Amino acid sequence: MVIADPIARTALAAVAVEPVDDGDGVDALTLGRRIRERRTAIGMTLGELAAAIDRAPSQVSAIENGKREPRLSMLRTIALALGTSVDDLLRADAPSERAALEIAVERAQRGPVFAALGLPPFRVGKGLNDQTLETILALHNEIDRLHRERAATPEEARRANAQLRAEMRARDNHYPELEQKAAELLGAVGHTGGPVSHQLVADMASHLGFSLHYVGDLPHSTRSVTDKRNGRIYLPTQNSPSRDSRSPILQALSSHLLGHEEPRSYADFLRQRIETNYLTAAILLPEEAAVRYLTEAKNLRRISMEELRDHFAVSYETAAHRFTNLATARLDIPVHFMKVHESGTIIKAYENDKVRFPSDALGAVEGTTVCRNWTARTVFDIEDRFSPYYQYTDTPTGTFWCTSRIEKAKEGEYSVSVGVPFEHVKWFRGRETPHRSVSRCPDETCCRRAPETLAAKWSDASWPAARTPTSLLAALPTGTFPGVDQTEVFQFLEAHAPR
């Protein structure tokens, strides 16, 4: 087979020499193709291989299609049944040029371009000849190239954010070097346990050579201002009700401890923000104390964000953030986190549990709109704002359990959600919840397309004025009214129309 298209050749070469790490160190697509190629080469049917390894044919099919990653013990059994070695099955290169092309197309289907376009996945089988697959791959890469060429300042920020999110996922959002800095500072001021008091935070500032000054005329766009020359940190006399008064002090100290300089790019700015937020949370919820508390809660099967918040006297959002730092690295629990504005816009997000966040063609999640049926959105419809809210959501990538709470900020209300795959809900309080929802997103018929009756009545008779995006990273998706939820507009008009 000769690949004529240069874009297709480039993608194919990448597949052949550099496997994609899906988070567990195994390139599932290449592994699956190697198993299939070996099985067919020795004349073994799918059913025969399934019987040989004592598994259902559907399980073997999922492995061969790259949708399931076998454990090492199963991989050894498969290799034995196929008369080969584990090392041979785990080779990084595709077993043939045709397999490399199929892998490239499968990988494209699972990427952000297909998701952003709402294209349904299709089976890459023998019925599709090489030329068809090459054309699909070339079109995918051209669309991806055009999106990247149109990059402007917001897109640059969102691309940088997507790259940082990928790094966080690869590290399970756990940064030992920042944990060490937090431990050193806590030790320097004599912290021996319990919540970190405001006085102890002031002692940290003094230890680092700073004095705290509260003023009423702080620039409205800032949370604090540090005078490095005179060793002063200026703070507002009034704090937002949703913010811990210790946080802006610790964030300012964190920037000093980390040697941050003026950002040269959005990537610099975003990395500094991630580092300061992480170090702040690591100081307020020290690693060893937090792990000890969470381990006990896991053993009792009652992990709770509310109880974690109350135990360390921090905000709910800080507790939720901190849990993502420790859940996988220290408790072996995959997790996802979302902060969602009441408009449905994702402000912050993190995952390493294979939940499928909405994203644009650049792979950016922040600024996109989350499904109306996810816990992060349904929690806004709950009257009881004091009790924890839990929900199971069935999605195309599996069932996830989430706990969510609404908090307020000057930009409006937002939800903070922490979730895990169904098989890990056994460790959490709230697993008995009867609340359950189904999400078909990114299928537009799930919640993104207004009902036909409302659309027919109001599509030509509505003129909403879009709000300014609520986040630096908020997307301006193409459409008649960028950032506007048309379903919400049509429902509003219907409710208020003259009778």
WOWO-V132885 format. One record per residue. N is the residue number from 1. RES is the residue in one letter. SS is DSSP state (hx for helix, st for strand, lp for the rest). PSI is psi in radians with two decimals (999 if undefined). BURIAL is + if it has 24 or more other C-alpha atoms within 12 Angstrom, else -. Layout:
BEGIN
n->N res->RES ss->SS psi->PSI burial->BURIAL
n->N res->RES ss->SS psi->PSI burial->BURIAL
END
This chain:
BEGIN
n->1 res->M ss->lp psi->2.36 burial->-
n->2 res->V ss->lp psi->2.19 burial->-
n->3 res->I ss->lp psi->1.94 burial->+
n->4 res->A ss->lp psi->-0.62 burial->-
n->5 res->D ss->lp psi->2.22 burial->-
n->6 res->P ss->hx psi->-0.59 burial->-
n->7 res->I ss->hx psi->-0.76 burial->+
n->8 res->A ss->hx psi->-0.68 burial->+
n->9 res->R ss->hx psi->-0.73 burial->+
n->10 res->T ss->hx psi->-0.83 burial->-
n->11 res->A ss->hx psi->-0.68 burial->+
n->12 res->L ss->hx psi->-0.69 burial->+
n->13 res->A ss->hx psi->-0.69 burial->-
n->14 res->A ss->hx psi->-0.69 burial->-
n->15 res->V ss->hx psi->-0.69 burial->+
n->16 res->A ss->hx psi->-0.54 burial->+
n->17 res->V ss->hx psi->-0.29 burial->-
n->18 res->E ss->lp psi->1.73 burial->-
n->19 res->P ss->lp psi->2.64 burial->+
n->20 res->V ss->lp psi->2.28 burial->+
n->21 res->D ss->lp psi->2.01 burial->-
n->22 res->D ss->lp psi->0.20 burial->+
n->23 res->G ss->lp psi->-0.36 burial->-
n->24 res->D ss->lp psi->0.21 burial->-
n->25 res->G ss->lp psi->0.09 burial->-
n->26 res->V ss->lp psi->2.30 burial->+
n->27 res->D ss->lp psi->1.69 burial->+
n->28 res->A ss->hx psi->-0.66 burial->+
n->29 res->L ss->hx psi->-0.86 burial->+
n->30 res->T ss->hx psi->-0.73 burial->+
n->31 res->L ss->hx psi->-0.82 burial->+
n->32 res->G ss->hx psi->-0.74 burial->+
n->33 res->R ss->hx psi->-0.63 burial->+
n->34 res->R ss->hx psi->-0.71 burial->+
n->35 res->I ss->hx psi->-0.79 burial->+
n->36 res->R ss->hx psi->-0.79 burial->+
n->37 res->E ss->hx psi->-0.75 burial->+
n->38 res->R ss->hx psi->-0.73 burial->+
n->39 res->R ss->hx psi->-0.83 burial->+
n->40 res->T ss->hx psi->-0.55 burial->-
n->41 res->A ss->hx psi->-0.56 burial->-
n->42 res->I ss->lp psi->0.13 burial->-
n->43 res->G ss->lp psi->0.46 burial->-
n->44 res->M ss->lp psi->2.37 burial->-
n->45 res->T ss->lp psi->2.89 burial->-
n->46 res->L ss->hx psi->-0.75 burial->+
n->47 res->G ss->hx psi->-0.65 burial->-
n->48 res->E ss->hx psi->-0.70 burial->-
n->49 res->L ss->hx psi->-0.70 burial->+
n->50 res->A ss->hx psi->-0.75 burial->+
n->51 res->A ss->hx psi->-0.64 burial->-
n->52 res->A ss->hx psi->-0.54 burial->-
n->53 res->I ss->lp psi->0.11 burial->+
n->54 res->D ss->lp psi->0.84 burial->-
n->55 res->R ss->lp psi->2.81 burial->-
n->56 res->A ss->lp psi->2.55 burial->-
n->57 res->P ss->hx psi->-0.59 burial->-
n->58 res->S ss->hx psi->-0.59 burial->-
n->59 res->Q ss->hx psi->-0.73 burial->+
n->60 res->V ss->hx psi->-0.70 burial->+
n->61 res->S ss->hx psi->-0.73 burial->+
n->62 res->A ss->hx psi->-0.65 burial->+
n->63 res->I ss->hx psi->-0.79 burial->+
n->64 res->E ss->hx psi->-0.48 burial->+
n->65 res->N ss->lp psi->0.08 burial->+
n->66 res->G ss->lp psi->0.32 burial->+
n->67 res->K ss->lp psi->-0.13 burial->+
n->68 res->R ss->lp psi->2.40 burial->+
n->69 res->E ss->lp psi->2.04 burial->+
n->70 res->P ss->lp psi->2.57 burial->+
n->71 res->R ss->lp psi->2.83 burial->-
n->72 res->L ss->hx psi->-0.66 burial->-
n->73 res->S ss->hx psi->-0.74 burial->-
n->74 res->M ss->hx psi->-0.64 burial->-
n->75 res->L ss->hx psi->-0.67 burial->+
n->76 res->R ss->hx psi->-0.71 burial->-
n->77 res->T ss->hx psi->-0.72 burial->+
n->78 res->I ss->hx psi->-0.80 burial->+
n->79 res->A ss->hx psi->-0.72 burial->+
n->80 res->L ss->hx psi->-0.75 burial->-
n->81 res->A ss->hx psi->-0.53 burial->+
n->82 res->L ss->hx psi->-0.02 burial->+
n->83 res->G ss->lp psi->0.64 burial->-
n->84 res->T ss->lp psi->-2.98 burial->-
n->85 res->S ss->lp psi->2.79 burial->-
n->86 res->V ss->hx psi->-0.72 burial->+
n->87 res->D ss->hx psi->-0.68 burial->-
n->88 res->D ss->hx psi->-0.71 burial->+
n->89 res->L ss->hx psi->-0.51 burial->+
n->90 res->L ss->lp psi->0.15 burial->+
n->91 res->R ss->lp psi->2.52 burial->+
n->92 res->A ss->lp psi->-0.47 burial->+
n->93 res->D ss->lp psi->2.61 burial->+
n->94 res->A ss->lp psi->2.62 burial->+
n->95 res->P ss->lp psi->-0.32 burial->+
n->96 res->S ss->lp psi->2.91 burial->-
n->97 res->E ss->hx psi->-0.67 burial->+
n->98 res->R ss->hx psi->-0.77 burial->+
n->99 res->A ss->hx psi->-0.67 burial->+
n->100 res->A ss->hx psi->-0.69 burial->+
n->101 res->L ss->hx psi->-0.75 burial->+
n->102 res->E ss->hx psi->-0.72 burial->+
n->103 res->I ss->hx psi->-0.75 burial->+
n->104 res->A ss->hx psi->-0.73 burial->+
n->105 res->V ss->hx psi->-0.73 burial->+
n->106 res->E ss->hx psi->-0.75 burial->+
n->107 res->R ss->hx psi->-0.67 burial->+
n->108 res->A ss->hx psi->-0.70 burial->+
n->109 res->Q ss->hx psi->-0.53 burial->+
n->110 res->R ss->lp psi->0.01 burial->+
n->111 res->G ss->lp psi->3.13 burial->+
n->112 res->P ss->hx psi->-0.46 burial->+
n->113 res->V ss->hx psi->-0.87 burial->+
n->114 res->F ss->hx psi->-0.75 burial->+
n->115 res->A ss->hx psi->-0.74 burial->+
n->116 res->A ss->hx psi->-0.58 burial->+
n->117 res->L ss->hx psi->-0.15 burial->+
n->118 res->G ss->lp psi->0.43 burial->+
n->119 res->L ss->lp psi->2.30 burial->-
n->120 res->P ss->lp psi->2.54 burial->-
n->121 res->P ss->lp psi->2.67 burial->-
n->122 res->F ss->lp psi->2.74 burial->-
n->123 res->R ss->lp psi->2.22 burial->-
n->124 res->V ss->lp psi->1.58 burial->+
n->125 res->G ss->lp psi->-3.02 burial->-
n->126 res->K ss->lp psi->-0.40 burial->-
n->127 res->G ss->lp psi->-0.30 burial->-
n->128 res->L ss->lp psi->2.05 burial->-
n->129 res->N ss->lp psi->2.99 burial->-
n->130 res->D ss->hx psi->-0.73 burial->+
n->131 res->Q ss->hx psi->-0.69 burial->-
n->132 res->T ss->hx psi->-0.79 burial->-
n->133 res->L ss->hx psi->-0.69 burial->+
n->134 res->E ss->hx psi->-0.73 burial->+
n->135 res->T ss->hx psi->-0.78 burial->+
n->136 res->I ss->hx psi->-0.78 burial->+
n->137 res->L ss->hx psi->-0.71 burial->+
n->138 res->A ss->hx psi->-0.72 burial->+
n->139 res->L ss->hx psi->-0.74 burial->+
n->140 res->H ss->hx psi->-0.83 burial->+
n->141 res->N ss->hx psi->-0.55 burial->+
n->142 res->E ss->hx psi->-0.72 burial->-
n->143 res->I ss->hx psi->-0.76 burial->-
n->144 res->D ss->hx psi->-0.74 burial->+
n->145 res->R ss->hx psi->-0.75 burial->-
n->146 res->L ss->hx psi->-0.70 burial->-
n->147 res->H ss->hx psi->-0.70 burial->-
n->148 res->R ss->hx psi->-0.60 burial->-
n->149 res->E ss->hx psi->-0.51 burial->-
n->150 res->R ss->lp psi->0.14 burial->-
n->151 res->A ss->lp psi->2.29 burial->-
n->152 res->A ss->lp psi->-2.97 burial->-
n->153 res->T ss->hx psi->-0.87 burial->-
n->154 res->P ss->hx psi->-0.70 burial->+
n->155 res->E ss->hx psi->-0.63 burial->+
n->156 res->E ss->hx psi->-0.76 burial->+
n->157 res->A ss->hx psi->-0.75 burial->+
n->158 res->R ss->hx psi->-0.60 burial->+
n->159 res->R ss->hx psi->-0.76 burial->+
n->160 res->A ss->hx psi->-0.67 burial->+
n->161 res->N ss->hx psi->-0.68 burial->+
n->162 res->A ss->hx psi->-0.69 burial->+
n->163 res->Q ss->hx psi->-0.72 burial->+
n->164 res->L ss->hx psi->-0.65 burial->+
n->165 res->R ss->hx psi->-0.65 burial->+
n->166 res->A ss->hx psi->-0.68 burial->+
n->167 res->E ss->hx psi->-0.76 burial->-
n->168 res->M ss->hx psi->-0.71 burial->+
n->169 res->R ss->hx psi->-0.74 burial->+
n->170 res->A ss->hx psi->-0.51 burial->+
n->171 res->R ss->lp psi->0.17 burial->+
n->172 res->D ss->lp psi->0.51 burial->+
n->173 res->N ss->lp psi->0.57 burial->+
n->174 res->H ss->lp psi->2.15 burial->+
n->175 res->Y ss->lp psi->1.65 burial->+
n->176 res->P ss->hx psi->-0.59 burial->-
n->177 res->E ss->hx psi->-0.57 burial->-
n->178 res->L ss->hx psi->-0.61 burial->+
n->179 res->E ss->hx psi->-0.70 burial->+
n->180 res->Q ss->hx psi->-0.74 burial->-
n->181 res->K ss->hx psi->-0.70 burial->+
n->182 res->A ss->hx psi->-0.78 burial->+
n->183 res->A ss->hx psi->-0.70 burial->+
n->184 res->E ss->hx psi->-0.75 burial->-
n->185 res->L ss->hx psi->-0.74 burial->+
n->186 res->L ss->hx psi->-0.71 burial->+
n->187 res->G ss->hx psi->-0.60 burial->-
n->188 res->A ss->hx psi->-0.49 burial->-
n->189 res->V ss->lp psi->0.16 burial->+
n->190 res->G ss->lp psi->0.43 burial->-
n->191 res->H ss->lp psi->2.23 burial->+
n->192 res->T ss->lp psi->-0.06 burial->-
n->193 res->G ss->lp psi->2.95 burial->+
n->194 res->G ss->lp psi->3.04 burial->-
n->195 res->P ss->lp psi->2.56 burial->+
n->196 res->V ss->lp psi->1.95 burial->+
n->197 res->S ss->lp psi->2.88 burial->+
n->198 res->H ss->hx psi->-0.63 burial->-
n->199 res->Q ss->hx psi->-0.68 burial->-
n->200 res->L ss->hx psi->-0.63 burial->+
n->201 res->V ss->hx psi->-0.72 burial->+
n->202 res->A ss->hx psi->-0.64 burial->+
n->203 res->D ss->hx psi->-0.63 burial->+
n->204 res->M ss->hx psi->-0.75 burial->+
n->205 res->A ss->hx psi->-0.79 burial->+
n->206 res->S ss->hx psi->-0.72 burial->-
n->207 res->H ss->hx psi->-0.60 burial->-
n->208 res->L ss->lp psi->0.06 burial->+
n->209 res->G ss->lp psi->0.43 burial->-
n->210 res->F ss->lp psi->2.58 burial->+
n->211 res->S ss->st psi->2.64 burial->+
n->212 res->L ss->st psi->2.36 burial->+
n->213 res->H ss->st psi->2.13 burial->-
n->214 res->Y ss->st psi->2.21 burial->-
n->215 res->V ss->st psi->2.77 burial->-
n->216 res->G ss->lp psi->-0.05 burial->-
n->217 res->D ss->lp psi->0.55 burial->-
n->218 res->L ss->lp psi->2.41 burial->-
n->219 res->P ss->lp psi->2.31 burial->-
n->220 res->H ss->lp psi->-0.37 burial->-
n->221 res->S ss->lp psi->0.07 burial->-
n->222 res->T ss->lp psi->2.74 burial->-
n->223 res->R ss->lp psi->-0.50 burial->+
n->224 res->S ss->st psi->2.85 burial->+
n->225 res->V ss->st psi->2.26 burial->+
n->226 res->T ss->st psi->2.20 burial->+
n->227 res->D ss->st psi->1.69 burial->-
n->228 res->K ss->lp psi->-0.55 burial->-
n->229 res->R ss->lp psi->-0.75 burial->-
n->230 res->N ss->lp psi->0.12 burial->-
n->231 res->G ss->lp psi->0.78 burial->-
n->232 res->R ss->st psi->2.48 burial->+
n->233 res->I ss->st psi->2.07 burial->+
n->234 res->Y ss->st psi->2.33 burial->+
n->235 res->L ss->st psi->2.72 burial->+
n->236 res->P ss->st psi->2.59 burial->+
n->237 res->T ss->lp psi->-0.45 burial->-
n->238 res->Q ss->lp psi->2.33 burial->-
n->239 res->N ss->lp psi->2.70 burial->+
n->240 res->S ss->lp psi->2.43 burial->-
n->241 res->P ss->lp psi->-0.45 burial->-
n->242 res->S ss->lp psi->-0.07 burial->-
n->243 res->R ss->lp psi->2.47 burial->-
n->244 res->D ss->lp psi->2.25 burial->+
n->245 res->S ss->lp psi->-0.31 burial->+
n->246 res->R ss->lp psi->-0.45 burial->+
n->247 res->S ss->hx psi->-0.87 burial->+
n->248 res->P ss->hx psi->-0.54 burial->+
n->249 res->I ss->hx psi->-0.85 burial->+
n->250 res->L ss->hx psi->-0.58 burial->+
n->251 res->Q ss->hx psi->-0.72 burial->+
n->252 res->A ss->hx psi->-0.75 burial->+
n->253 res->L ss->hx psi->-0.63 burial->+
n->254 res->S ss->hx psi->-0.74 burial->+
n->255 res->S ss->hx psi->-0.67 burial->+
n->256 res->H ss->hx psi->-0.83 burial->+
n->257 res->L ss->hx psi->-0.61 burial->+
n->258 res->L ss->lp psi->-0.01 burial->+
n->259 res->G ss->lp psi->0.60 burial->-
n->260 res->H ss->lp psi->2.41 burial->-
n->261 res->E ss->lp psi->3.05 burial->-
n->262 res->E ss->lp psi->2.23 burial->-
n->263 res->P ss->lp psi->2.43 burial->-
n->264 res->R ss->lp psi->-0.18 burial->-
n->265 res->S ss->lp psi->2.99 burial->-
n->266 res->Y ss->hx psi->-0.63 burial->+
n->267 res->A ss->hx psi->-0.75 burial->+
n->268 res->D ss->hx psi->-0.84 burial->-
n->269 res->F ss->hx psi->-0.81 burial->+
n->270 res->L ss->hx psi->-0.68 burial->+
n->271 res->R ss->hx psi->-0.73 burial->+
n->272 res->Q ss->hx psi->-0.69 burial->+
n->273 res->R ss->hx psi->-0.75 burial->+
n->274 res->I ss->hx psi->-0.77 burial->+
n->275 res->E ss->hx psi->-0.75 burial->+
n->276 res->T ss->hx psi->-0.68 burial->+
n->277 res->N ss->hx psi->-0.69 burial->+
n->278 res->Y ss->hx psi->-0.88 burial->+
n->279 res->L ss->hx psi->-0.66 burial->+
n->280 res->T ss->hx psi->-0.84 burial->+
n->281 res->A ss->hx psi->-0.62 burial->+
n->282 res->A ss->hx psi->-0.48 burial->+
n->283 res->I ss->hx psi->-0.75 burial->+
n->284 res->L ss->hx psi->-0.54 burial->+
n->285 res->L ss->lp psi->1.41 burial->+
n->286 res->P ss->lp psi->2.46 burial->+
n->287 res->E ss->hx psi->-0.95 burial->+
n->288 res->E ss->hx psi->-0.71 burial->+
n->289 res->A ss->hx psi->-0.73 burial->+
n->290 res->A ss->hx psi->-0.72 burial->+
n->291 res->V ss->hx psi->-0.72 burial->+
n->292 res->R ss->hx psi->-0.78 burial->-
n->293 res->Y ss->hx psi->-0.79 burial->+
n->294 res->L ss->hx psi->-0.59 burial->+
n->295 res->T ss->hx psi->-0.74 burial->+
n->296 res->E ss->hx psi->-0.73 burial->-
n->297 res->A ss->hx psi->-0.66 burial->-
n->298 res->K ss->hx psi->-0.76 burial->+
n->299 res->N ss->hx psi->-0.57 burial->-
n->300 res->L ss->lp psi->-0.05 burial->-
n->301 res->R ss->lp psi->0.86 burial->-
n->302 res->R ss->lp psi->0.75 burial->+
n->303 res->I ss->st psi->2.33 burial->+
n->304 res->S ss->lp psi->2.29 burial->+
n->305 res->M ss->hx psi->-0.62 burial->+
n->306 res->E ss->hx psi->-0.75 burial->+
n->307 res->E ss->hx psi->-0.62 burial->+
n->308 res->L ss->hx psi->-0.76 burial->+
n->309 res->R ss->hx psi->-0.86 burial->+
n->310 res->D ss->hx psi->-0.62 burial->-
n->311 res->H ss->hx psi->-0.65 burial->+
n->312 res->F ss->hx psi->0.09 burial->+
n->313 res->A ss->lp psi->0.92 burial->+
n->314 res->V ss->lp psi->3.08 burial->+
n->315 res->S ss->lp psi->2.82 burial->+
n->316 res->Y ss->hx psi->-0.73 burial->+
n->317 res->E ss->hx psi->-0.71 burial->+
n->318 res->T ss->hx psi->-0.73 burial->+
n->319 res->A ss->hx psi->-0.75 burial->+
n->320 res->A ss->hx psi->-0.77 burial->+
n->321 res->H ss->hx psi->-0.83 burial->+
n->322 res->R ss->hx psi->-0.62 burial->+
n->323 res->F ss->hx psi->-0.67 burial->+
n->324 res->T ss->hx psi->-0.48 burial->+
n->325 res->N ss->hx psi->-0.59 burial->+
n->326 res->L ss->hx psi->-0.33 burial->+
n->327 res->A ss->hx psi->-0.88 burial->+
n->328 res->T ss->hx psi->-0.83 burial->+
n->329 res->A ss->hx psi->-0.60 burial->+
n->330 res->R ss->hx psi->-0.35 burial->+
n->331 res->L ss->hx psi->-0.09 burial->+
n->332 res->D ss->lp psi->0.70 burial->-
n->333 res->I ss->lp psi->2.03 burial->+
n->334 res->P ss->lp psi->2.66 burial->+
n->335 res->V ss->lp psi->2.76 burial->+
n->336 res->H ss->st psi->2.73 burial->+
n->337 res->F ss->st psi->2.47 burial->+
n->338 res->M ss->st psi->2.46 burial->+
n->339 res->K ss->st psi->2.06 burial->+
n->340 res->V ss->st psi->2.22 burial->+
n->341 res->H ss->st psi->2.74 burial->+
n->342 res->E ss->lp psi->-0.34 burial->+
n->343 res->S ss->lp psi->-0.20 burial->+
n->344 res->G ss->lp psi->-0.07 burial->+
n->345 res->T ss->st psi->2.29 burial->+
n->346 res->I ss->st psi->2.13 burial->+
n->347 res->I ss->st psi->-0.77 burial->+
n->348 res->K ss->st psi->2.61 burial->+
n->349 res->A ss->st psi->2.61 burial->+
n->350 res->Y ss->st psi->2.52 burial->+
n->351 res->E ss->st psi->2.54 burial->+
n->352 res->N ss->lp psi->0.34 burial->+
n->353 res->D ss->lp psi->0.25 burial->+
n->354 res->K ss->lp psi->0.28 burial->+
n->355 res->V ss->lp psi->2.57 burial->+
n->356 res->R ss->lp psi->1.70 burial->+
n->357 res->F ss->lp psi->2.65 burial->+
n->358 res->P ss->lp psi->2.59 burial->+
n->359 res->S ss->lp psi->2.83 burial->+
n->360 res->D ss->lp psi->-3.05 burial->+
n->361 res->A ss->lp psi->-0.29 burial->+
n->362 res->L ss->lp psi->-0.08 burial->+
n->363 res->G ss->lp psi->0.09 burial->+
n->364 res->A ss->lp psi->2.40 burial->+
n->365 res->V ss->lp psi->-0.82 burial->+
n->366 res->E ss->lp psi->2.33 burial->+
n->367 res->G ss->lp psi->-0.25 burial->+
n->368 res->T ss->lp psi->3.00 burial->+
n->369 res->T ss->st psi->2.24 burial->+
n->370 res->V ss->lp psi->2.66 burial->+
n->371 res->C ss->lp psi->2.44 burial->+
n->372 res->R ss->lp psi->-0.34 burial->+
n->373 res->N ss->lp psi->-0.08 burial->+
n->374 res->W ss->lp psi->2.73 burial->+
n->375 res->T ss->hx psi->-0.64 burial->+
n->376 res->A ss->hx psi->-0.37 burial->+
n->377 res->R ss->hx psi->-0.73 burial->+
n->378 res->T ss->hx psi->-0.43 burial->+
n->379 res->V ss->hx psi->-0.43 burial->+
n->380 res->F ss->hx psi->-0.31 burial->+
n->381 res->D ss->hx psi->0.01 burial->-
n->382 res->I ss->lp psi->2.28 burial->-
n->383 res->E ss->lp psi->-0.64 burial->-
n->384 res->D ss->lp psi->1.78 burial->-
n->385 res->R ss->lp psi->0.03 burial->-
n->386 res->F ss->lp psi->-0.54 burial->-
n->387 res->S ss->lp psi->2.64 burial->-
n->388 res->P ss->lp psi->2.57 burial->+
n->389 res->Y ss->st psi->2.29 burial->+
n->390 res->Y ss->st psi->2.63 burial->+
n->391 res->Q ss->st psi->2.49 burial->+
n->392 res->Y ss->st psi->2.41 burial->+
n->393 res->T ss->st psi->2.12 burial->+
n->394 res->D ss->st psi->2.13 burial->+
n->395 res->T ss->st psi->2.95 burial->+
n->396 res->P ss->lp psi->-0.35 burial->-
n->397 res->T ss->lp psi->0.19 burial->-
n->398 res->G ss->st psi->3.12 burial->-
n->399 res->T ss->st psi->2.31 burial->+
n->400 res->F ss->st psi->2.49 burial->+
n->401 res->W ss->st psi->2.41 burial->+
n->402 res->C ss->st psi->2.61 burial->+
n->403 res->T ss->st psi->2.41 burial->+
n->404 res->S ss->st psi->2.62 burial->+
n->405 res->R ss->st psi->2.56 burial->+
n->406 res->I ss->st psi->2.34 burial->+
n->407 res->E ss->st psi->2.86 burial->+
n->408 res->K ss->st psi->2.56 burial->+
n->409 res->A ss->st psi->3.04 burial->-
n->410 res->K ss->lp psi->-0.42 burial->-
n->411 res->E ss->lp psi->-0.08 burial->-
n->412 res->G ss->st psi->-2.91 burial->-
n->413 res->E ss->st psi->2.67 burial->+
n->414 res->Y ss->st psi->2.70 burial->+
n->415 res->S ss->st psi->2.55 burial->+
n->416 res->V ss->st psi->2.12 burial->+
n->417 res->S ss->st psi->2.48 burial->+
n->418 res->V ss->st psi->2.32 burial->+
n->419 res->G ss->st psi->2.81 burial->+
n->420 res->V ss->st psi->2.78 burial->+
n->421 res->P ss->st psi->2.74 burial->+
n->422 res->F ss->hx psi->-0.70 burial->+
n->423 res->E ss->hx psi->-0.18 burial->-
n->424 res->H ss->hx psi->0.05 burial->+
n->425 res->V ss->hx psi->-0.30 burial->+
n->426 res->K ss->hx psi->-0.30 burial->-
n->427 res->W ss->hx psi->-0.04 burial->+
n->428 res->F ss->st psi->2.59 burial->+
n->429 res->R ss->lp psi->2.55 burial->+
n->430 res->G ss->lp psi->0.08 burial->+
n->431 res->R ss->lp psi->-0.27 burial->+
n->432 res->E ss->lp psi->0.09 burial->-
n->433 res->T ss->lp psi->2.46 burial->-
n->434 res->P ss->lp psi->-0.14 burial->-
n->435 res->H ss->lp psi->2.21 burial->+
n->436 res->R ss->st psi->2.49 burial->-
n->437 res->S ss->st psi->2.87 burial->+
n->438 res->V ss->st psi->2.27 burial->+
n->439 res->S ss->lp psi->2.24 burial->+
n->440 res->R ss->lp psi->0.04 burial->+
n->441 res->C ss->lp psi->2.49 burial->+
n->442 res->P ss->lp psi->0.20 burial->+
n->443 res->D ss->lp psi->2.09 burial->-
n->444 res->E ss->lp psi->-0.42 burial->+
n->445 res->T ss->lp psi->-0.18 burial->-
n->446 res->C ss->lp psi->-1.01 burial->-
n->447 res->C ss->lp psi->-0.11 burial->+
n->448 res->R ss->lp psi->-0.39 burial->+
n->449 res->R ss->lp psi->2.24 burial->+
n->450 res->A ss->lp psi->2.58 burial->-
n->451 res->P ss->lp psi->2.49 burial->-
n->452 res->E ss->hx psi->-0.67 burial->-
n->453 res->T ss->hx psi->-0.74 burial->-
n->454 res->L ss->hx psi->-0.71 burial->-
n->455 res->A ss->hx psi->-0.74 burial->-
n->456 res->A ss->hx psi->-0.58 burial->-
n->457 res->K ss->hx psi->-0.60 burial->-
n->458 res->W ss->hx psi->-0.17 burial->+
n->459 res->S ss->lp psi->-0.56 burial->+
n->460 res->D ss->lp psi->0.02 burial->-
n->461 res->A ss->lp psi->0.25 burial->-
n->462 res->S ss->lp psi->2.57 burial->+
n->463 res->W ss->lp psi->1.34 burial->-
n->464 res->P ss->lp psi->2.60 burial->-
n->465 res->A ss->lp psi->2.04 burial->-
n->466 res->A ss->lp psi->2.45 burial->-
n->467 res->R ss->lp psi->2.73 burial->-
n->468 res->T ss->lp psi->2.41 burial->-
n->469 res->P ss->lp psi->2.45 burial->+
n->470 res->T ss->lp psi->-0.02 burial->+
n->471 res->S ss->lp psi->2.62 burial->+
n->472 res->L ss->lp psi->-0.60 burial->+
n->473 res->L ss->lp psi->0.12 burial->+
n->474 res->A ss->lp psi->2.40 burial->+
n->475 res->A ss->lp psi->2.73 burial->+
n->476 res->L ss->lp psi->1.38 burial->+
n->477 res->P ss->lp psi->2.65 burial->-
n->478 res->T ss->lp psi->2.53 burial->-
n->479 res->G ss->lp psi->3.10 burial->-
n->480 res->T ss->lp psi->-0.82 burial->-
n->481 res->F ss->lp psi->1.67 burial->-
n->482 res->P ss->lp psi->2.29 burial->-
n->483 res->G ss->lp psi->0.02 burial->+
n->484 res->V ss->lp psi->2.35 burial->+
n->485 res->D ss->lp psi->1.80 burial->+
n->486 res->Q ss->hx psi->-0.63 burial->+
n->487 res->T ss->hx psi->-0.77 burial->+
n->488 res->E ss->hx psi->-0.71 burial->+
n->489 res->V ss->hx psi->-0.83 burial->+
n->490 res->F ss->hx psi->-0.69 burial->+
n->491 res->Q ss->hx psi->-0.68 burial->-
n->492 res->F ss->hx psi->-0.82 burial->-
n->493 res->L ss->hx psi->-0.68 burial->-
n->494 res->E ss->hx psi->-0.74 burial->-
n->495 res->A ss->hx psi->-0.53 burial->-
n->496 res->H ss->hx psi->0.05 burial->-
n->497 res->A ss->lp psi->2.54 burial->-
n->498 res->P ss->lp psi->2.47 burial->-
n->499 res->R ss->lp psi->999 burial->-
END
